[in-house]
Amino acid sequence: MKDKNLLKGEITFLLSGALVGILFVWLVSVPTTVDFWFVRGNQFLIPRVKYWFGFGALLTSGLAFSYCICVLRGWLMVFGRWAESRRILATLILLIAFPSGAITGSRFLEFLDPVLAYFLACLLVVSLISVALWLFTFTWKTWLAIFLLLAIPVAYILTIGLYKSLNLSNHAYDILRMGALGGLLSGISGYWLATPRIYSAEPSIAGRIRGQP
């Protein structure tokens, strides 16, 4: 029973994260909003900080939505009061994780190799997400933190391979890239949220709503 609930929860988080990535690409690709999200370079559009804040906000909303679905379906247990100070802090940290990485990466680019600057920015983003998940669950999982760090380059590598092999358009590449990134980050975060509170003999929200013990 626990394994089935974990699988259902993981599918929910993965699909939610992928949809978040696809929705975000649609939002930033609206022609009238391009200058809001990007700085126009000589050849490329450079994401502004608000671009990454928007992605972080959507990803956080997707995680919250997925968690609520899982709790209402009885797949996960309730962690307690949402208004607890540490959970409010965890939500705020999730919101600033990607903008913080973008700002830090741009500063590192001034005096570091681009690859190293990118790695440090990813490390900061993943560290903040991991701290937020730890604050929310009171459970630290080093191996999941490492998976979160690996998820960012893996999403890019996989989508670049598909982009070149299938000769996709740039817009299709953006959809694949952000969908994969959102799905991987949400799926790993969902597993972190799920494993301490997998459905057991304890009463679930759904059961209490129906008046079951």
N, C-alpha and C positions, 0 to 999 in steps of 0.2 A: 504493500500500500504506500509506503513511504517513497519507494522508487518511482511509482507511477505519478505520485503528486509532484515529486521533484522534476520529472520529465515534463509534465504539464506546465509547471512553473517556468522551467527553462525555455520551453517553446514560446510561452507568452512574453518573456523578457526579450528573447532574440527577435521575434517578429516586431515587437514594439520598437526596439532599438533600430531595426532596419527601416521601419516606416518613418521613424523620426529623421533618419538620415535622408531618405528620399523626399520627405516633406520639406526639410531644410534646403535641399538643392532647389526645389521648386520656388521657395520663398526668395532665395538670393538670386535666382535667374530671371525674375520679373524685370523687364527692361527699365521700368521707371524707378527701380530701387537699387540699381547697380552701384550708383555713386554713394548710396547710403552704406552699403556693405564693403565696397572695395575702393582702393586708391588706384587710379589708372597709371600704369607704368608704360614704358616704351613699347614693350611687347606683351606684357602680362598684366592681369588684374591682381593687385596685392590685397589680401584680406585685411580689413581694419580690425581693431580690437573688438568692436561691436559684433563683427562676424562670428568670432569665437564665443563671445558672450551669448549670442543668440543660439548657437549650437548647444552650448552648455545648458542654457535654460530649457531648450526643447528636450535634451537628453534627461535632465532632472525630472521634467514633467512626465516623460515617458516611463521612467523608473517608478515614479510615484503611482502613475496610472496602472502599470503592470502589477505593482505590489498590492494595490487595492483590489484588483481583479482576483488575484491569487488568494487574498484573505477572504473575500466574499464567497469565493468558490470552495473555501475550506481546504485549499492546498497548502497554505502557510498559516502559522499562528501569528497573533497580534503581538507586537513588541511591547506594547504599553501605550501610554499617552503620547500622541504625536507632538503635543505642545511642550514636552520636556526640553529644557534648555540645550542639552547636548544634541538633540535631534534637529532643533532649529539651527544650531551651529553647523551641524553636518550638512544641512540643505544649503546654507550660505557658502560653505566651502565648495560644494559641488558646483554652485553657480559661478564661482570665481576661478575654478580650476583651469579651464581653457584660456580665458583672458590672461591669467597670470603667466601661463606658459608662453602665450604669444608675445607678451611684453618682455618677458625674460629672454626669449629667443632672439628678439630683435636687438636687445641690448648686447647679448653675447656675440651677435654677428659682427659687431664693430671691432672686436679684437680676437675672435676665435675662428677656427675653421668652421665652415657652414655645417658639416656633418656633426661635429662635436656640439655646436650650438643647438642643432636640431635635437640631438640626443639629450642634452641637458634640459631643454624645454619639455620634451616628452617625459623625462624623469620627474620634473616638477609637477606636471599635470597628473601623472599616475600617483605620485606621492600624496597629492591633495585628495584625489579620489579615494585612495586607500584609507587615509585618515578619516575621511567622511564616513566611509563604510564601517570603519572600526568604531567611530563614535555612535553610529546608529545601532550597531549590533552588539557592541562590547566584545567583539571577537576579532582577533588579529590573525590573518592567514597570509604568511609570507609568500607561499606558492601562488596564491591568487593575485597578489600584488605584482609578482613577476609576470604572470600571464597578462595582466593589464598592460604592463610595459611592452610586452611582445605584441599585443593586439594592434598597436598603432602601426609599426612597420609592416606587420603581416597583412593588414588591410590594404596598405599601399602596394606591397609587392604583388599580392594576388590580383588586384585590379589592374595594375600596370601590365601584367602578363596577359590578362584577358583583353585589355585594350589593344595591345599590339597584335596578338594572335587573331583576334576577330575583326581588327581594323574598325573599331568603334569610333563614333564621334566624340568630341570633347565633352559634350553634355552627357552622353551615356556613360562616359568614364567617371564624371563627377557623381552621377547617380550611384554607380557601382561602388565607388570609393567611399562616399559618405554613408551609403547603406550598409556596407561591410563594416566600416568603423563603428557606426552606431550599434549594429547588431552584436558585434564582438564585445564592445565595452558594456552594453546592457546585459548581454548573456552572462558574462563573468561577474558583473556586479550583482545580477539576480541570483547567481549561485551563492555568492557571499551572503546575501540577505536570506537565502532560503535554507542553507544547511544548518544554522543553529536552531531554526524554528520549523522544521518539517512537520507536517501534520502527524499527530499521534493520537493517543487515546484522550488527550485533553480536548475540551470543547472548543470549537472554532467559532468565528463570528457568524458564519452561516447557520451553524447549529443553534447558537444563542438566539438568532433572529427567529428561527422556527420554533423556539421554545424547547429544543432538545437539550439533554444534560451534557 
